[in-house]
């Protein structure tokens, strides 16, 4: 659907701006009016990570006058494989500050506003106010639902993107711009079960995929701001990088949507962590009273070496993760083997079982399955191999 321009044009472009944006100005659909709208636009980008990096750089290059950066994290070496707005010298620096410095190098005519805080129910509405458009580069479901709801309540359209391994998705959610425009809840009424969809930190992502989806998000942002083309409102763009396939699906407004439907039940911000659930109720119950620390595990491993204690230490991550780092003396049985029951044939019946994963989420899910199979004395390691590397063996690489 074609939509009216989201932003009124600025009064003028300077001679320097005309030179800088000349390749836009000679496109009839953009022209002087479109570039002035970009100059007058205020766009908030949530996250300066995989999607936020290319989005911020291309929005800045396009001449968006004001860019907000909502980011609370610091640059880690593992970010550099895909988060191209940061460089080696930025490791340990605030991602928001690093992004601002890169934007200043890309286009000194862009004003950058930093929001160096974790978005939550207490601040999200205040952060969003005053922006014309939001570009969502978040990587967890709880924040995605919060962004969707807050944007809806404030009447701000937003461009959404998602990446995982070789697959990407993008869409525009703008109920404020069209009566039949869906919101994120129309597409995904409920979050997936806890542990069903691994994060990029657990499952990985092809670095260049971020550029593909991030550039689509910027393309849609430019179309919305200038009022050109046919924005991806009511459309879901799906990209398979391995097969080099693009698909476009129709997304219709759900009349029964809990947020934008005729009888909405979500009328304010909710507890999004509880709604999405970091782990299932079964996993939380299993982990209660059955979680040990890496310090306790180190002591147990020493006792096992001395022959005063015996147990089986099981790593429930995937093979490729096991090859990066490991807790000495562990055996690999991926979480999926616990969920389908095949793992029980590989475990001893005569000694306790200790499970661990990267951070403790997957091992808690595996622990629930294990206790359900009768291993009542099984435990798991809180913090997983991340805590082991940080607290016990920093010589190992992290990921």
DRENLOVEX-384912 format. One record per residue (C-alpha): x, y, z. Coordinates in steps of 0.25 Angstrom, whole numbers, padded with zeros to 4 digits, always signed. Layout:
residues N
XYZ/...
end
This chain:
residues 399
+0000+0000+0000/+0005+0014-0003/+0005+0023+0009/+0007+0038+0011/+0021+0043+0015/+0024+0041+0030/+0032+0054+0031/+0030+0068+0026/+0042+0074+0019/+0053+0082+0025/+0053+0097+0020/+0066+0095+0012/+0079+0087+0009/+0092+0094+0010/+0102+0094-0002/+0110+0083+0005/+0098+0075+0007/+0094+0076-0008/+0107+0071-0012/+0107+0060-0002/+0093+0055-0006/+0094+0058-0020/+0091+0043-0024/+0078+0044-0017/+0074+0057-0022/+0075+0053-0037/+0066+0041-0034/+0052+0047-0038/+0044+0039-0027/+0054+0045-0016/+0058+0058-0021/+0060+0071-0013/+0047+0069-0005/+0050+0054-0001/+0064+0058+0003/+0058+0070+0012/+0049+0060+0018/+0061+0051+0022/+0068+0062+0028/+0056+0066+0036/+0054+0051+0041/+0056+0046+0055/+0059+0031+0055/+0062+0022+0067/+0070+0010+0065/+0069+0000+0076/+0082-0008+0077/+0095-0005+0071/+0098-0019+0068/+0096-0028+0056/+0084-0021+0050/+0087-0008+0057/+0101-0006+0051/+0097-0006+0036/+0084+0001+0039/+0091+0012+0046/+0102+0014+0036/+0092+0014+0024/+0082+0023+0031/+0093+0033+0034/+0099+0032+0020/+0085+0034+0014/+0084+0047+0022/+0074+0044+0033/+0075+0057+0042/+0074+0051+0056/+0078+0037+0059/+0075+0031+0073/+0083+0019+0078/+0077+0011+0089/+0088+0002+0094/+0094-0002+0108/+0104-0012+0104/+0119-0012+0102/+0127-0016+0090/+0132-0030+0091/+0142-0037+0081/+0131-0047+0077/+0123-0035+0072/+0133-0031+0061/+0129-0043+0052/+0116-0036+0048/+0115-0022+0056/+0122-0014+0045/+0120-0001+0052/+0130-0005+0063/+0145-0008+0061/+0156-0014+0068/+0160-0002+0076/+0145-0001+0081/+0146-0014+0089/+0142-0011+0103/+0135+0002+0099/+0121+0006+0100/+0114+0001+0088/+0105+0014+0088/+0118+0023+0088/+0125+0014+0078/+0113+0015+0069/+0112+0030+0070/+0127+0032+0067/+0125+0024+0054/+0113+0031+0050/+0121+0044+0052/+0131+0039+0042/+0121+0035+0032/+0113+0047+0033/+0116+0059+0041/+0102+0066+0038/+0095+0055+0046/+0091+0058+0061/+0092+0046+0069/+0084+0044+0082/+0089+0033+0091/+0080+0025+0101/+0090+0017+0108/+0080+0009+0117/+0073-0005+0116/+0059-0002+0111/+0048-0007+0120/+0034-0003+0124/+0039+0009+0133/+0046+0016+0121/+0042+0011+0108/+0031+0021+0106/+0039+0033+0109/+0051+0028+0100/+0041+0026+0088/+0034+0039+0090/+0038+0050+0079/+0043+0040+0069/+0036+0038+0055/+0040+0024+0053/+0047+0012+0060/+0056+0002+0054/+0056-0010+0063/+0069-0018+0063/+0066-0026+0076/+0070-0041+0078/+0060-0046+0088/+0045-0048+0088/+0042-0040+0101/+0048-0027+0096/+0041-0029+0082/+0027-0030+0089/+0030-0018+0097/+0035-0010+0085/+0023-0014+0078/+0013-0010+0089/+0020+0003+0093/+0021+0007+0078/+0006+0004+0076/+0002+0012+0089/+0010+0024+0084/+0005+0023+0070/+0019+0021+0064/+0022+0012+0052/+0034+0003+0053/+0042-0006+0044/+0045-0020+0049/+0056-0030+0046/+0061-0043+0051/+0073-0052+0047/+0077-0066+0051/+0089-0074+0045/+0085-0073+0030/+0071-0068+0031/+0065-0054+0032/+0052-0047+0033/+0047-0033+0032/+0034-0025+0032/+0027-0012+0035/+0017-0011+0046/+0009+0002+0045/-0005+0001+0050/-0005+0016+0053/-0003+0019+0038/-0014+0009+0032/-0026+0003+0038/-0023-0010+0032/-0008-0011+0036/-0004-0022+0045/+0005-0021+0057/+0015-0031+0062/+0005-0039+0070/-0003-0041+0058/+0008-0049+0052/+0013-0055+0065/+0001-0055+0075/+0009-0064+0085/+0024-0065+0087/+0031-0079+0084/+0032-0088+0096/+0044-0085+0104/+0057-0091+0099/+0050-0095+0085/+0057-0083+0077/+0072-0082+0081/+0078-0068+0081/+0089-0063+0072/+0098-0065+0083/+0094-0080+0084/+0091-0083+0070/+0100-0073+0062/+0098-0064+0050/+0105-0062+0037/+0111-0048+0038/+0107-0043+0025/+0093-0047+0027/+0092-0035+0036/+0095-0026+0025/+0085-0032+0016/+0073-0031+0026/+0078-0017+0032/+0079-0011+0018/+0064-0016+0016/+0060-0009+0029/+0067+0004+0024/+0061+0003+0010/+0047+0002+0017/+0050+0014+0026/+0054+0023+0015/+0041+0019+0007/+0033+0022+0020/+0040+0035+0022/+0039+0040+0008/+0025+0034+0004/+0031+0027-0008/+0029+0012-0013/+0021+0002-0006/+0025-0001+0008/+0025-0015+0014/+0013-0012+0022/+0005-0025+0023/+0016-0033+0017/+0027-0042+0022/+0040-0043+0015/+0048-0056+0017/+0062-0058+0012/+0069-0071+0011/+0084-0068+0009/+0088-0082+0007/+0079-0084-0005/+0079-0069-0009/+0063-0069-0008/+0054-0057-0005/+0040-0059-0002/+0029-0049+0002/+0017-0054+0010/+0004-0046+0012/+0001-0043+0027/-0013-0039+0030/-0018-0031+0042/-0023-0041+0052/-0037-0036+0057/-0035-0044+0070/-0021-0038+0072/-0019-0036+0087/-0013-0022+0084/-0019-0016+0072/-0031-0025+0070/-0046-0021+0072/-0046-0026+0087/-0032-0024+0091/-0028-0030+0104/-0014-0023+0104/-0017-0009+0108/-0004-0005+0115/+0011-0010+0116/+0011-0024+0122/+0022-0033+0129/+0029-0037+0116/+0039-0046+0123/+0028-0054+0129/+0020-0054+0116/+0032-0060+0108/+0038-0068+0119/+0053-0070+0119/+0051-0084+0122/+0039-0093+0124/+0032-0095+0137/+0037-0109+0137/+0051-0105+0135/+0050-0095+0146/+0044-0105+0155/+0055-0115+0152/+0066-0105+0154/+0061-0100+0168/+0070-0107+0178/+0077-0114+0167/+0087-0104+0162/+0102-0103+0166/+0112-0092+0163/+0125-0094+0155/+0133-0093+0168/+0125-0105+0173/+0127-0112+0160/+0142-0110+0161/+0143-0115+0175/+0135-0127+0170/+0144-0130+0159/+0156-0130+0168/+0149-0140+0177/+0147-0148+0165/+0161-0148+0161/+0165-0152+0175/+0155-0164+0174/+0147-0159+0186/+0135-0156+0177/+0129-0161+0164/+0119-0154+0155/+0116-0152+0140/+0118-0138+0135/+0110-0136+0122/+0111-0124+0112/+0097-0122+0106/+0102-0112+0095/+0104-0115+0080/+0117-0121+0074/+0122-0108+0068/+0121-0101+0082/+0128-0113+0089/+0139-0111+0079/+0141-0096+0083/+0142-0098+0098/+0139-0109+0109/+0139-0112+0123/+0150-0123+0125/+0144-0137+0127/+0131-0134+0121/+0124-0143+0110/+0115-0137+0099/+0100-0141+0098/+0093-0130+0092/+0080-0125+0098/+0071-0130+0087/+0075-0144+0091/+0069-0142+0105/+0056-0137+0099/+0054-0149+0090/+0059-0159+0100/+0071-0164+0093/+0081-0158+0104/+0076-0168+0115/+0082-0180+0108/+0096-0173+0109/+0095-0169+0123/+0099-0178+0135/+0089-0182+0145/+0099-0184+0157/+0104-0170+0159/+0099-0156+0159/+0098-0147+0146/+0103-0133+0145/+0098-0125+0133/+0103-0112+0127/+0102-0103+0115/+0107-0089+0110/+0099-0081+0121/+0090-0090+0128/+0077-0089+0120/+0078-0102+0112/+0084-0110+0123/+0071-0106+0131/+0062-0111+0120/+0070-0124+0119/+0070-0125+0134/+0055-0125+0134/+0055-0137+0124/+0065-0144+0132/+0057-0143+0146/+0045-0147+0138/+0052-0160+0135/+0055-0163+0149/+0069-0157+0151/+0065-0150+0164/+0079-0146+0168/+0083-0139+0155/+0088-0125+0156/+0092-0114+0146/+0102-0103+0146/+0097-0089+0147/+0104-0080+0137/+0110-0092+0129/+0123-0091+0121/+0122-0076+0121/+0124-0075+0136/+0134-0086+0135/+0143-0078+0126/+0140-0065+0133/+0143-0070+0147/+0151-0083+0146/+0159-0084+0133/+0160-0071+0126/+0171-0077+0117/+0159-0083+0108/+0153-0075+0098/+0139-0070+0100/+0128-0068+0089/
end
